[in-house]
Structure formats: structure tokens, C-alpha cells
Amino acid sequence: MAKLFDVAVIGAGPGGYVAAIRCAQLGLNTVCIDEWKNSEGTPSLGGTCLNVGCIPSKALLESSENYERAAKKFSEHGIKLENLSIDAPAMIARKNKIVKAFTSGITMLFKKNKITSMHGRGTLLDRQNENQLWNIQVSNGDQSEVIQAEFVILATGSIPRPLPLAEINNDSILDNVGALALSEIPKRLGVIGAGVIGLEMGSVWRRLGSEVTILEAQPNFLPSADESVAKEAQKVFTRELGLVIQTGVNINAIKQNKQQISITYTDSNKESQKLEVDKLVVAIGRVPNSKNLASDTNNLSVNAQGFVEVDAYCRTNLPNVFAVGDVVRGPMLAHKASEEGVAVAELIDSVKKQVGSNDFLPKVDLNVVPWVIYTSPEIAWAGKTEQSLKAENIPYKAGQFPFMANGRARALGETHGFIKILAHAETDRILGVHMIGPFVSELIAEAVVAMEFKASSEDLARIIHAHPSLSEVLHEAALGVDKRALHI
């Protein structure tokens, strides 16, 4: 007889494992199915984000930034170092230790919440009408079994978008997995793609001594960000960090021999160019991991781009089947996936208990999801950009304040960047907040809270912010919306 559960979650990334925990907290008998294996070949919960994404990349960014501080900035503080060097294998070992601690932590959370964990690939099969239960096949090598659940949450995440011209081997041509595991600092590093992964990995290895060239197909740098933030970022990354960033590039061929990799491409001026590197990182985005997620017989609706189609409440076209995270519409961000996982768990609980109404169904507002790029300086934003407000003919007013005029930023020695607030010209409601500067990954939270509660720029302007603190830059930007910033 098949094992029976209230909820089956397919995928144990930030969307899946959080959904499973919340379901269990609500008293639902929950199973989480995941096929991820670490470099040692053993099951490892946490998905891409924890194993080869968000967490390990931040560990390497911190290591590289510490090295740069020691090499270039400590002397300003009167701290003198001699014979400074970087031990790349030790840096990678530290990163691996952090990842292992967190993956083990999820295992412990599953045990604490009495969640059944099954290793293997989960495939949604058919639904038995007589008992309204879904059949899910769990395949692990030669072994396979079918379990049953009343509700199903699909949380299989995303995978790197392939580049037909470059076959990933994670030796010389790398995706995010290989870029996070380099044990030697390449003399010349090429990166295809100037998105989050490309910029973060390029920044790490540039600080450690690599000559880094980033090739981007889009004509504009960081087109999703506010234009003024993107321009400031490109200026700092090229002038201060030394990244070579080329936009409007068309890759023609990639050839490899034992010594180097040659990339021929057409630049933004339609002129032929050639780049020779020792290692190449391919970071041209990610695509939904939806292939073979469901059998053909149940007719799960998946669009041409591979996204599982859902409504505002993450409900698919199949009864009692939900989908969250990178496999559905919206930004491919771990925190968005987690919040969708929680919302779906609570929705399932209300359906099962037959409480609540459609007016109060839990859902995630995609308009206020914060975006963060963990470069140095960091980049963060939420809500509308200035260019989108112009395109939509929405009247707005803007306030902007630089970190250069902030005492705490001066003391930190991190003065690049600014914070900009965009508010409706008539109602003063905050429509968007855009930041580039030190620790803006933390500062953006205040902006998101304000936007969630429909605050005005005047609301932020009237709140007392500690002095000296970086948050004062947000305060001054709010004052600037009304042309009354105090320190500029």
C-alpha cells in the first residue's frame, strides 16, 4: 500500500523546504522529495540557493572583500601588513563548511517538525477520483516507489540557461557550480552575462587578482535596475574594481584548447573582437526546472518558457496542486520562493479546515519583492523604477541623497552610491526605492516595510533615524522628495 500524506512537496530549495516546514507547523502530515546531491554524492537539502547559489557566493564575496580591505584600505587606518597572500583552497573550504552547516540544519528542522524526507526525483502522476489523492512517483536510481498525497506543492526551482556555443564541464567552462569551486585564481577570467551571478562571481575573482572581462548581450547594463543606479554601478565596477564590462555583445564562437579558451564576438559597434581567457563562466540567466515534472496524462499547464502557470495564489490548473518559486512567474529570488511557500501552506490549511474566504486568501505581492545584488557597493531596490514610471505616465517626484554626505559611510570608508525614493506626485505614496552603497541589502528592508504599509515619503521623513547610521541616507532621501534634505 502506498504511503499517504496530507501534503507532498517536490523540491527542497528555499520555496520547498520552507513550505514543508510551515505545513508541518500547521499539523499537516508532510513529505518533501528532493534529488539534490552535493559534490560528495550524498543528498543535500537546500536546493541551488544553499548548495551552489546564495549562501556560498556570499561567503566567497566576504572573503574577497576582506582580502581587498587588507590589501588596499587597512593602511588608511594605520594597520600595516606585510607579505599578504590569499589561500584559495582555504577560502573554498570555509565556504563549504558554511554550506554543510546549513544543509545539516535543514535536516534537523525536518526531524524537529516530523517531516518525511525522501531522496529522488518526484514526478506528479494522476489523481484517483475515488479518494481525491494524487500519485507521486519518487525515483532514485534503479529504485522507484509511488506515494499519495491530498495536496501537492511543486517547488523544483530553476537551472542555468544553457549556451549552445559553450558546453559546461566545470573545469574550464563553468556555470555557477564551477565558479564557486575554483581552487586556483585564474589569471584571465571571462564571464558571459552581466546579471547577478556574473557580477558577483566576476567581483570575487577580480578582487583576488584575476583579469576579468564580462560580455553582456543586452545593450544596456543592468536593465532591470533604475537607470541612475545602473550607471553608478557600471562606473564604480569599471573604474574602482577594474572589471571590463562590454554590453551589446553577440557571441559568434567559443573554442577551447589545453592552454586557453578563445571567444570571438561582435561588439556594440558591430566590429569583430576576440577574447582569450583561462577560465570562462557562463551566467546568462536561469530557466524553470519543469522538464518531466509531471506526466503527460494530467495536463499540468506549462507555458512556452517552461514556467508552470499559476494564479495570484500559486494555484495551478490542477485541483489541489500548487507551484512556487523559480518554476513560476515572478522574480527568481529565494525570499520570494520562501514567502510563496508559506502562503501556499497556509492556504492549504484553510482549504483543509474549510475556513476563511477568497477575500482573505494569503498571497505574495510581487510588486514589493526586494531585489539585491551583493557586489561592493551593494545594489538593492523595490517597486517601480524611474524609467517604468515614465513609460506608464505615472506622475512622480524623486528624492536622492549620497552616501558621501553620511558620517557613518565616511567612517566605514564606503562612500560610493546613493539612495533614491520615488513617490507619487499627487498622493506622496512611495512607489519605488533604489539603492547603491554599503549594506543596502539590509537598508532595503525599511523601504519594503514602508511600501507594504502604503507609506508616503513624508512618513519616512518624520521617523527618527539613529545618528550616525547608514539609515540616515534613506531619511534624507525621503526629505529630498519634498526638497528639504538637511545635509546637502
C-alpha positions in Angstrom: 0.0 0.0 0.0 1.3 3.5 -1.0 2.5 5.8 1.8 -0.2 8.5 2.4 0.4 12.2 3.2 -1.6 15.3 3.5 1.0 17.3 1.5 3.8 16.3 -0.8 6.4 18.9 -1.6 8.5 18.3 -4.7 11.8 20.2 -4.2 13.7 21.2 -1.1 15.0 24.6 -2.1 14.0 27.9 -0.3 10.4 27.5 -1.6 10.1 23.8 -1.0 11.7 23.3 2.4 10.0 26.4 3.9 6.6 25.3 2.6 7.2 21.8 4.1 8.1 23.3 7.5 5.1 25.6 7.5 2.8 22.8 6.5 4.1 20.6 9.4 3.7 23.5 11.8 0.1 23.6 10.8 -0.3 20.0 11.7 -0.3 18.6 8.2 1.5 15.2 7.5 4.1 16.3 5.1 6.7 14.7 2.8 9.4 16.6 1.0 11.0 15.0 -2.1 14.4 16.2 -3.4 17.0 14.9 -5.8 19.9 17.2 -5.0 23.4 15.7 -4.3 26.4 17.6 -3.1 29.9 17.2 -4.6 30.5 14.1 -2.4 27.4 12.4 -4.0 25.3 12.5 -0.8 21.8 14.0 -0.5 21.9 17.7 0.4 18.8 19.8 1.2 18.5 23.5 0.4 18.5 23.4 -3.4 20.6 25.6 -5.6 20.4 28.6 -3.2 22.0 26.9 -0.3 24.3 24.4 -2.1 25.7 26.4 -5.1 24.0 29.8 -5.0 23.0 32.4 -2.5 24.9 31.3 0.6 28.3 30.0 -0.9 28.5 33.1 -3.2 28.1 35.4 -0.2 30.8 33.5 1.7 33.3 34.0 -1.2 32.3 37.6 -1.7 33.1 38.3 2.0 36.4 36.5 1.7 37.4 38.5 -1.4 36.3 41.8 0.2 38.3 41.1 3.3 41.3 40.5 1.2 40.8 43.7 -0.7 40.4 45.7 2.5 43.6 44.2 3.9 45.5 45.0 0.6 44.1 48.4 -0.2 42.2 50.0 2.8 43.8 48.9 6.1 46.7 51.3 5.7 44.4 54.3 5.9 43.5 53.0 9.4 47.2 52.8 10.4 47.1 49.0 10.0 50.2 47.7 8.1 50.5 44.2 6.7 53.4 42.6 5.0 53.6 39.6 2.7 49.8 39.5 2.3 48.6 36.4 0.4 45.3 34.5 -0.4 44.9 30.8 0.2 42.2 29.9 -2.3 41.7 26.3 -1.1 41.2 27.5 2.5 38.7 30.1 1.2 36.8 27.4 -0.6 36.9 25.1 2.5 35.4 27.9 4.6 32.6 28.3 2.1 32.0 24.5 2.1 31.8 24.4 5.9 29.2 27.1 5.9 27.1 25.3 3.3 27.4 22.0 5.2 26.3 23.6 8.5 23.1 25.0 6.9 22.2 21.9 4.9 22.6 19.8 8.1 20.4 22.5 9.8 17.6 21.9 7.4 17.8 18.1 8.0 17.5 18.8 11.7 14.5 21.2 11.1 12.8 18.4 9.2 13.3 16.0 12.1 12.1 18.5 14.6 8.9 19.1 12.6 8.4 15.4 11.8 8.7 16.0 8.0 9.4 12.9 6.0 12.3 13.4 3.7 12.7 11.3 0.5 15.7 11.5 -1.8 14.9 11.1 -5.5 13.1 12.8 -8.4 9.5 13.5 -7.8 7.0 13.2 -10.7 3.4 14.1 -10.5 1.2 11.3 -11.9 -2.5 11.0 -12.0 -5.3 11.7 -9.4 -7.5 8.9 -8.1 -11.0 10.3 -8.3 -12.5 8.0 -5.7 -10.3 9.3 -2.9 -9.1 12.6 -4.4 -5.4 11.6 -3.8 -2.5 12.5 -6.1 0.0 9.8 -7.1 3.6 10.9 -7.0 6.4 8.8 -8.3 9.8 9.0 -6.4 12.7 7.7 -8.5 16.2 7.3 -7.1 18.5 5.4 -9.5 17.1 2.0 -10.1 14.6 2.3 -7.2 11.2 3.8 -7.6 8.0 4.0 -5.5 4.7 5.7 -5.7 3.3 7.7 -2.7 0.0 9.5 -2.4 -1.0 13.0 -1.1 -4.1 15.1 -1.0 -2.2 18.3 -1.8 1.0 18.8 -3.9 3.4 21.7 -3.9 5.7 21.9 -6.9 9.0 23.7 -5.9 11.6 22.4 -8.3 13.4 25.8 -8.9 15.5 26.6 -11.9 18.6 25.5 -13.7 21.3 27.5 -15.6 20.3 28.6 -19.0 22.5 26.8 -21.5 24.7 28.5 -24.1 24.8 26.2 -27.2 28.3 27.5 -28.1 29.8 26.5 -24.8 29.4 23.1 -23.2 29.7 23.3 -19.4 32.4 21.0 -18.0 33.0 22.9 -14.7 36.7 22.6 -15.3 37.5 25.3 -17.8 34.0 26.4 -18.9 31.9 26.9 -15.7 28.4 27.6 -14.6 27.7 28.8 -11.1 28.7 25.5 -9.6 32.2 25.6 -11.1 32.6 29.3 -10.4 32.1 28.7 -6.7 34.6 25.8 -6.6 37.7 27.2 -8.3 40.7 26.2 -6.1 43.2 28.4 -8.1 42.9 32.1 -9.1 42.7 32.3 -12.9 45.0 34.8 -14.5 42.3 35.7 -17.1 38.6 35.1 -16.4 35.9 35.6 -18.9 32.2 35.9 -17.9 29.3 35.8 -20.3 26.4 37.6 -18.7 26.3 40.7 -16.6 23.5 39.7 -14.3 23.6 38.9 -10.6 25.7 35.7 -10.9 28.1 37.2 -13.5 28.7 40.4 -11.5 29.1 38.6 -8.1 31.5 35.9 -9.4 33.4 38.4 -11.5 33.8 40.6 -8.5 35.1 37.8 -6.3 37.9 36.7 -8.7 38.8 40.3 -9.8 39.5 41.2 -6.1 41.7 38.2 -5.8 43.8 39.2 -8.8 42.1 37.9 -12.0 41.8 40.0 -15.1 38.0 39.8 -15.6 36.1 40.6 -18.7 32.3 40.5 -18.7 30.4 40.2 -22.0 26.7 41.1 -22.0 24.2 40.7 -24.8 21.8 43.4 -23.6 22.5 46.9 -24.9 22.2 48.4 -21.5 23.9 47.5 -18.3 21.5 46.1 -15.6 18.3 47.0 -17.5 16.1 45.8 -14.6 17.6 48.3 -12.2 16.8 52.0 -12.1 18.9 53.7 -14.8 20.7 56.1 -12.4 21.7 53.1 -10.2 22.9 51.1 -13.2 25.0 54.0 -14.4 26.6 54.5 -11.0 27.3 50.7 -10.7 28.9 50.5 -14.0 31.1 53.5 -13.2 32.3 52.0 -9.9 32.7 48.5 -11.2 34.9 49.6 -14.1 36.9 52.5 -12.5 37.3 51.3 -8.9 37.1 47.5 -9.2 38.7 47.2 -12.6 36.1 45.0 -14.3 35.9 45.2 -18.1 32.3 45.3 -19.0 31.1 45.2 -22.6 27.4 45.4 -23.4 25.6 44.8 -26.7 27.8 41.8 -27.5 27.0 39.0 -29.8 29.0 35.8 -29.2 29.9 34.1 -32.5 32.2 31.2 -31.4 33.9 29.7 -28.4 36.9 27.4 -28.9 39.0 25.7 -26.4 42.4 24.0 -26.3 44.6 22.9 -23.4 46.1 26.4 -22.8 43.1 28.8 -23.2 39.6 29.5 -24.3 39.0 31.8 -27.3 35.8 33.8 -27.6 35.0 35.6 -30.9 32.3 38.1 -30.8 30.8 41.2 -32.3 30.8 44.3 -30.1 28.2 47.1 -29.8 29.8 48.8 -32.8 29.4 45.7 -35.0 33.1 45.2 -35.0 34.7 41.7 -34.7 36.6 41.1 -31.4 38.5 38.2 -29.8 38.9 37.4 -26.1 41.3 34.8 -24.8 40.9 33.6 -21.2 42.0 30.8 -18.9 38.5 30.1 -17.4 35.1 31.1 -18.7 31.9 31.5 -16.6 28.6 31.2 -18.4 26.0 33.1 -16.5 23.2 34.1 -19.0 20.3 33.5 -16.6 18.2 30.6 -15.5 15.2 28.7 -16.8 12.5 26.8 -14.9 13.3 23.3 -13.8 10.0 21.9 -15.1 11.0 19.2 -17.6 9.4 15.9 -16.7 7.9 17.4 -13.6 4.5 15.9 -14.4 3.3 13.1 -16.5 1.6 13.9 -19.8 -1.7 12.4 -18.7 -2.5 15.0 -16.0 -2.2 18.0 -18.4 -0.4 20.3 -16.0 -0.3 23.7 -17.7 3.3 24.8 -18.5 3.9 27.8 -20.8 6.3 28.0 -23.7 9.1 29.4 -21.5 8.8 26.4 -19.2 7.0 28.1 -16.3 4.2 26.3 -14.5 1.2 28.6 -14.9 -0.4 29.7 -11.7 -2.9 32.4 -10.5 -2.2 35.0 -7.9 -2.4 32.4 -5.1 0.0 30.0 -6.8 -2.7 27.6 -7.7 -2.1 25.5 -10.9 -4.8 24.4 -13.3 -4.9 21.0 -11.4 -7.1 20.7 -8.3 -5.1 20.8 -5.0 -1.8 21.3 -6.9 0.3 24.5 -6.3 3.6 25.7 -7.5 6.1 28.2 -6.0 9.5 29.8 -6.6 11.6 29.9 -9.7 9.3 27.4 -11.5 6.5 30.0 -11.7 6.2 33.6 -12.8 7.9 36.5 -11.0 11.4 37.2 -9.9 13.7 34.2 -9.4 14.6 35.1 -5.9 15.0 32.8 -2.9 13.0 35.0 -0.5 10.1 35.3 -3.0 10.0 31.5 -3.2 10.0 31.2 0.6 7.2 33.6 1.1 5.1 31.9 -1.6 5.8 28.6 0.2 4.4 29.9 3.4 1.4 31.5 1.7 0.6 28.2 0.0 1.0 26.2 3.2 -1.5 28.5 5.0 -3.9 28.4 2.0 -3.8 24.5 2.0 -4.5 24.6 5.8 -7.5 26.9 5.3 -8.9 24.7 2.5 -8.5 21.6 4.5 -10.2 23.1 7.5 -12.8 24.8 5.3 -12.2 28.2 7.0 -11.6 31.7 5.5 -12.9 33.3 2.3 -11.5 34.3 -1.0 -11.2 37.9 0.3 -8.5 36.9 2.8 -6.5 34.2 0.9 -2.8 34.5 1.6 -0.7 35.7 -1.4 2.6 37.4 -2.1 2.7 40.9 -3.5 5.3 40.7 -6.3 5.4 44.5 -6.6 7.3 44.9 -3.3 9.7 42.0 -3.5 13.2 43.4 -2.8 16.0 42.7 -5.3 19.6 42.7 -4.1 23.0 42.3 -5.9 25.7 41.6 -3.4 28.6 43.3 -5.1 30.6 46.1 -3.5 28.9 48.5 -3.4 25.7 46.5 -3.0 22.7 47.2 -5.1 19.1 46.9 -3.9 15.7 48.0 -5.0 11.9 47.5 -4.6 9.0 48.8 -6.6 8.9 50.9 -9.7 12.0 52.3 -11.5 12.0 55.8 -12.8 12.0 54.6 -16.4 8.9 52.4 -15.8 7.1 55.3 -14.2 7.8 57.5 -17.2 6.7 54.7 -19.6 3.4 54.3 -17.7 2.8 58.0 -17.5 2.6 58.0 -13.7 3.3 61.4 -12.1 6.1 61.2 -9.6 8.6 63.1 -7.6 12.1 62.0 -6.5 14.4 62.5 -3.6 18.0 61.4 -3.6 20.9 61.5 -1.1 24.5 60.3 -1.5 26.4 58.2 1.0 29.4 60.6 0.6 27.5 63.0 2.8 26.8 60.4 5.5 29.0 60.3 8.6 28.8 56.5 9.1 29.6 55.8 5.5 32.7 58.1 5.8 33.8 56.3 8.9 33.4 52.9 7.1 35.3 54.2 4.1 32.4 53.2 1.9 31.1 56.4 0.3 30.1 55.3 -3.2 26.4 55.4 -4.2 23.1 56.9 -3.1 19.5 56.2 -2.1 16.6 57.4 -4.3 13.0 57.4 -3.3 10.2 57.7 -5.9 6.8 58.9 -4.7 3.5 59.6 -6.4 3.4 63.3 -7.3 -0.2 63.7 -6.0 -0.6 61.2 -3.1 3.1 61.1 -2.0 2.7 57.3 -1.7 6.1 55.6 -2.1 6.3 53.8 -5.5 9.9 52.7 -5.6 13.2 52.8 -3.6 16.6 52.3 -5.3 19.9 52.0 -3.5 23.6 51.5 -4.3 26.0 51.7 -1.5 27.2 49.9 1.7 24.9 47.4 3.3 21.9 48.4 1.2 20.9 44.7 1.3 19.9 45.5 4.9 18.6 49.0 4.4 16.1 48.0 1.7 14.0 46.2 4.4 12.8 49.5 5.8 11.7 50.6 2.4 9.8 47.3 1.8 8.0 47.7 5.2 7.0 51.3 4.2 5.7 50.2 0.8 3.8 47.2 2.3 2.0 49.6 4.7 1.3 52.1 1.8 3.5 54.7 3.4 4.2 58.1 2.0 7.7 59.7 1.7 6.5 62.1 4.4 6.0 59.1 6.7 9.7 58.1 6.3 10.8 61.7 6.6 9.0 62.0 10.0 10.6 58.9 11.5 13.6 59.4 13.8 16.7 57.6 12.5 19.7 56.9 14.7 22.8 59.1 14.3 25.3 58.2 13.0 23.9 55.4 10.9 23.6 54.5 7.2 19.8 54.6 7.5 20.1 58.4 7.7 20.7 58.3 3.9 17.2 56.8 3.5 15.8 59.5 5.8 17.5 62.3 3.9 16.3 60.8 0.6 12.7 60.9 2.0 13.2 64.6 3.0 14.6 65.2 -0.5 11.3 64.2 -2.1 9.9 67.4 -0.7 13.2 69.3 -1.5 14.1 69.7 2.2 17.1 67.4 2.7 19.2 68.8 5.5 22.8 67.8 4.8 23.3 68.6 1.1 
